[in-house]
């Protein structure tokens, strides 16, 4: 069991009215929440790190709930999601992988049992590093209109002994989505893919 030491939390909400085409009747909201935590494995190789995922679960649930609140408080309006991590330079990429379960399952739970796998990315970087978080539909990964990304980062994080953990949610498809494929109203919801 490890303690989770939180240094700071950042919430970002974008409202996208258009991308050069007609103004959307309802603007797309894209939101991210980032938490900067101390990396308990900094500077050394630790064989068994998986139990830290359990320690991160309360943080994941809190972050997912706070992000829904920042996007208006109604989990039923959330249609897209993604997650990611930036590990400070004294850590290793595998430490970012510890966010897969606590970050992904927290969003799925808060959103009422979303079915699609939560897309993810991670990297090692220094303060100010940026990360493009991939986004897909919460119930069917093949819904092309919801393929998106949000760039996130914090100017003073991660320090060498920290990890930045990120969750992203969106309220709909890209504003001018028009490249075909499976649409949200065609989801069967059987396998998280279609």
Buried (B, 14 or more C-beta within 10 A) or exposed (E): EEEBEEBEBBBBBEEBEEEEEEEBEEBBBBBBBBBBBBBBBBEEEEEEBEEBBEBBBEBBBBBBBBBBBBBEEEBEBBBBBBBBBBBBBBBBEEBBBBBBBBBBBBBBBBBEEBBBEBBBBBBBBEBEBEBBBBBBBBBBBBBBBBBBBBEBBBEEBBBBBBBBBBBBBBBBBBBBBEEEEBBBEEBEEEEBBB
